[in-house]
């Protein structure tokens, strides 16, 4: 689960991570009031920052510096409600529904900090780089040696000696080292105690008076651990997510929208990946990743079908099921129920194998609906791609 920058900073501040003064604003009036308050408290300027779940906001025009209250109000008026397009939103962009107004800082240096799971090692890695304010993926691709890493032993945790090592690698001043050690360890504590999957501070700044701040903050959380964190789960902003993905999550379905026109329903993530690959191999493009899971019931299958069909780009549907825990007859009943309920006119190709497969095929045959049954995955992919091309 993703959260907004202002929410991430509120969490980090509770763990002792230094962040600039600022407040979130949902309206122009609120934004103006926050800016005036910060100026009245001695701020030399304020930054008006669009709050969306995407990076690259500055390049897209979603981050502006204001030196006066009038400029702050003008920037807030221009950014609030805009359709902000960045390299992470895609060409459709994302509507800005709230702003973070915070004080400017006398920046001396822009650096980078991040904590993420290294899946190859099976351990967390604390990363730091002097190339702050840049996309870390670009830094890693062009100058990987510019990223310093400390692998964290889960039995020991992130030691002060590792924090000092990173602080020296960043070239911090001697007067900043102890401050940095506390900053880094607080960041790690926040990561562990909130069950985060990613914490990123970009840029992590030093100021001209030798202070350290998280000028930007990004935190993602492990969905599987949210049951332990009701207060974090409450931070979810469904307006920032694809409506179909939100709908799927209500029924414990794993759904990700893609750009193609072949809807896919499978059971099992591995089979889903193989199904998308073979659709592309057959010359088509999948419209989604939809894994109903091994233990899906008829109701979940029905909802999955409805979600597939809600995507207007879908021209044909491929249902590829290997019945184990999810029996083929259960799947067939769900498909027939959903097809009748939605009065579907699109071609549906099915490839069914496994437990109760003959009963499942009989249910489909007796339904009176025009299903296309395939024998193999290759056959199914070729048939669904051909069917999609035939739909206008």
Steps between C-alpha positions, in 0.01 A plus 500: 500500500622849413439819695552869430813696582331699778383175663849349474649807664249487784601140568873571480468802727352275770820296485722804538588551134538873430259636238421860397203675659191468286134401479272334249228704326193367321369835375642828375384672817684245717815532288496879531450477876792258543730718289411812699558314825847381391600849384374644828713249690813619320525289185698668220296313242264207456481207262164406348510126427239291320410183691459207266634143506768560238851633468624769264252757632746787468569434133127485435437839659363367827761655731547878521696729732334820618677794668182693578151416621358619168727265302407211731131563438556520121698174493241325716224618269684371192602161644189402696264316267750473213552174311865445586693292246833343603709208377326282760137600438492424130357740241160514672654665807355516851265764639648703788250502785721623784817699559782501750608853593830506687783740578803525275844402630843654446627197309871431500506148352242258356560132580305173482393240758298185452415172672375208295497121503770338288316187389815331376659530845178464696603798713428869529748739344552859615610707199655845486632715218643845444286518184189632674211663318544259208315182410688227683430250220688727261791532744512122547505442123764758412720521810427204732813576705334825608257301717636388837331200661489344844338157526303455822512173692143444627632341820711806584323794341649817359804586709632844586831401339317441170328838529837669559647317202225635275531849648872510420433357150263791438777742588311659788681748721640377833241716678221317312608138557332437836184676379503277189540182706187584698316598181587173323416280798163676544429436133576130544285478812207656311549248218496199732222605735256598223567189289608716208617354170679818391620819665662762279624850583584684179635751555648462845649846554761675706444869569743788517475494881594126499155355567357188332147467358285260302396746230292234326379164630347189350376196691335187364356234730468123486131434432522166681594676826232769498281296735751600769478871418142630490628859522715451190230316308275802561746714301416323174381743232292300254461809278867447404442141391340345194127453579503141376799415720317651798190294418708182468662554839155489663472135400863397569574479127844582363432735209728737311378693198717494186477661156389213273161370387503133615350453845665223703364297791726238653567332833855538621756775442738273307225390263396864460850602391521207259157587359596861434822385334328256270237759401780731390674211326177446304503865391259647756525724806353416842260756648563396857656267752219330693578216739190366676722285723489135590214526746254716307130426531219548249421850629863615460514357148180688415644828631826434314308458178307823556825690566650366178203613298496846661818579306377653174823404324429128536395345168527131596554302819732206567426287806793271570443281805686205641261355756661398825354660809279707267299226330419544134124451559502784754671723245255395227198582718647842577570574135152395389338704779703810414445462126124484544496782752705735280342390173847485348538520125879468485677176402609285796773242455551239771787262563413275794697219661506332839252396766145440372593620152240281327222631727618855428493448125152350526376804693633728227349285227155493662501874571387583148765771481745524214832417669812411302678205660872451436711190562839655578636836613643563154168418341318723750732794440468477122121476519455794741737726303313418177167559675615839638606612153156414369320730747461864400 
